Amino acid sequence: MGEDTKIMKKKKWIVIIIILIIISAMITNYVDSARVTTGHEPQCAIKRVSLDGRKVTYWGLGYKVIRYVSVSPEEPYENNIGTKMGNWFMKYELPKQITISVEYNGKTVEIRDYHDSNQLYNILVNLKYDSELCNGIDTHKIMLDSEVYYLKESCMEIQKGMKQAKLTKEDLATILEIIDRNCKNTTQIKTSML
C-alpha cells in the first residue's frame, strides 16, 4: 500500500507542476502580447538576434515574437519595420515592399521609407471612393504598384479612375508631409553623390 501512495504523490506533483507551467505560460503570454500591441519590447521572453542582425526573435513559454529592425537590434523597439507574435512554430517574413512613386512639379519622387510607404498605402487603399468628381486641378500623380491616383489639394480629394474620395485634413497633411520628406531625402542623396 505504501508503494501506491508514493506513485499517487508523484503523479499529484507532476500534475501540479504542469498546471503551474500552463498558468505561467498564460500570464507571460498575456503580459507580452499587451506590451507588443502597445509598441514595447516583450519582457517575459528570451531575446535572440539573427547572424545578420536584421531579425530579432523573442522566445516565451509557448509563444514567440519576431521583429525586423531597420538599422540594428540595439535601436529602440518602436523603430522596428515589422513585428508579429504567435506560437513557437509561426514563420514570419516581412511583406513585399510596396512600390510608390509621386510625380509633381515635373519631378518624380520614390517613396522608399518602409513606414512612409505603408502609411501612404493605408490611406490610399482605405478611402471610400464614390462617383462625385470635383473640378480641382491634379497637383500630384501617385503611382502605387499598377494603380494611379491623382491628388487634388484644392478639393481635398483623391481621384482613382473615374471616382474620388474625400480626404480629412490630417490625411492630406500626412500625404504632403511624406512626399515632402522623401523629396528632401532624394535631393540630399543626389547632392551627396555629386
VEXRO-601188 format. One record per residue (C-alpha): residue in three letters; x, y, z. Coordinates in steps of 0.2 Angstrom, whole numbers, padded with zeros to 4 digits, always signed. Layout:
BEGIN
alaXYZ
...
// end
This chain:
BEGIN
met+0000+0000+0000
gly+0015+0012+0003
glu+0021+0010-0015
asp+0004+0015-0022
thr+0004+0031-0011
lys+0021+0036-0017
ile+0015+0034-0035
met+0000+0044-0032
lys+0010+0058-0023
lys+0022+0058-0038
lys+0008+0060-0050
lys+0000+0073-0040
trp+0016+0083-0040
ile+0018+0081-0059
val+0000+0087-0062
ile+0003+0102-0050
ile+0020+0107-0060
ile+0011+0105-0077
ile-0003+0116-0071
leu+0009+0129-0064
ile+0018+0129-0081
ile+0002+0132-0090
ile-0003+0146-0079
ser+0014+0154-0081
ala+0013+0152-0100
met-0004+0161-0100
ile+0002+0175-0089
thr+0018+0178-0098
asn+0009+0177-0115
tyr-0004+0190-0109
val+0009+0202-0102
asp+0020+0201-0118
ser+0005+0202-0130
ala+0000+0218-0121
arg+0017+0225-0122
val+0019+0221-0141
thr+0002+0228-0146
thr+0007+0244-0137
gly+0024+0245-0146
his+0035+0239-0131
glu+0048+0225-0131
pro+0042+0208-0124
gln+0048+0207-0105
cys+0045+0188-0101
ala+0055+0181-0116
ile+0072+0177-0121
lys+0080+0188-0135
arg+0089+0180-0149
val+0097+0190-0163
ser+0100+0183-0181
leu+0118+0182-0188
asp+0115+0197-0200
gly+0107+0207-0186
arg+0091+0211-0196
lys+0079+0199-0186
val+0076+0198-0168
thr+0066+0183-0160
tyr+0059+0183-0143
trp+0056+0166-0136
gly+0042+0164-0122
leu+0033+0150-0114
gly+0024+0143-0129
tyr+0025+0159-0140
lys+0037+0170-0149
val+0038+0187-0156
ile+0048+0190-0172
arg+0054+0208-0175
tyr+0063+0215-0190
val+0074+0230-0187
ser+0078+0244-0199
val+0096+0248-0193
ser+0102+0237-0178
pro+0095+0227-0164
glu+0101+0240-0152
glu+0089+0253-0159
pro+0073+0257-0149
tyr+0060+0243-0151
glu+0047+0256-0158
asn+0058+0258-0173
asn+0055+0241-0180
ile+0049+0238-0198
gly+0039+0223-0194
thr+0033+0213-0179
lys+0022+0198-0177
met+0018+0187-0162
gly+0012+0169-0162
asn+0016+0151-0157
trp+0034+0143-0157
phe+0030+0136-0175
met+0025+0153-0183
lys+0035+0159-0198
tyr+0035+0177-0202
glu+0044+0186-0216
leu+0042+0205-0220
pro+0028+0208-0233
lys+0034+0213-0250
gln+0040+0231-0251
ile+0026+0242-0258
thr+0032+0252-0273
ile+0025+0270-0273
ser+0031+0285-0284
val+0024+0303-0285
glu+0025+0315-0299
tyr+0023+0333-0296
asn+0031+0350-0302
gly+0040+0340-0316
lys+0049+0329-0303
thr+0047+0310-0298
val+0049+0305-0280
glu+0051+0287-0275
ile+0044+0284-0258
arg+0057+0272-0251
asp+0055+0273-0232
tyr+0045+0257-0226
his+0034+0267-0213
asp+0030+0281-0226
ser+0026+0269-0240
asn+0015+0258-0228
gln+0006+0274-0221
leu+0003+0281-0238
tyr-0003+0264-0244
asn-0015+0263-0230
ile-0023+0280-0233
leu-0025+0277-0252
val-0032+0259-0251
asn-0044+0263-0236
leu-0053+0278-0243
lys-0071+0276-0249
tyr-0071+0281-0267
asp-0088+0287-0274
ser-0093+0294-0291
glu-0093+0313-0287
leu-0079+0321-0296
cys-0073+0339-0292
asn-0066+0351-0304
gly-0050+0354-0295
ile-0033+0353-0303
asp-0022+0337-0301
thr-0007+0343-0290
his+0001+0326-0288
lys+0001+0309-0298
ile+0003+0295-0286
met+0008+0278-0293
leu+0005+0263-0281
asp+0011+0247-0290
ser-0001+0247-0305
glu-0014+0259-0298
val-0014+0278-0302
tyr-0021+0291-0290
tyr-0022+0310-0293
leu-0021+0321-0278
lys-0032+0337-0279
glu-0027+0348-0265
ser-0040+0362-0268
cys-0054+0349-0266
met-0045+0339-0253
glu-0049+0324-0263
ile-0040+0309-0272
gln-0046+0303-0289
lys-0044+0284-0293
gly-0051+0281-0311
met-0067+0290-0313
lys-0071+0290-0294
gln-0065+0301-0280
ala-0063+0300-0261
lys-0063+0315-0249
leu-0048+0317-0238
thr-0048+0323-0220
lys-0036+0337-0216
glu-0025+0325-0206
asp-0024+0313-0221
leu-0020+0327-0233
ala-0006+0334-0221
thr+0001+0316-0219
ile+0002+0313-0238
leu+0010+0330-0241
glu+0022+0328-0227
ile+0028+0310-0233
ile+0030+0317-0251
asp+0040+0332-0244
arg+0051+0322-0233
asn+0055+0309-0247
cys+0058+0323-0259
lys+0071+0331-0247
asn+0079+0314-0244
thr+0080+0311-0263
thr+0088+0329-0265
gln+0101+0325-0251
ile+0106+0308-0259
lys+0108+0316-0276
thr+0118+0331-0269
ser+0130+0319-0259
met+0133+0309-0275
leu+0140+0324-0284
// end
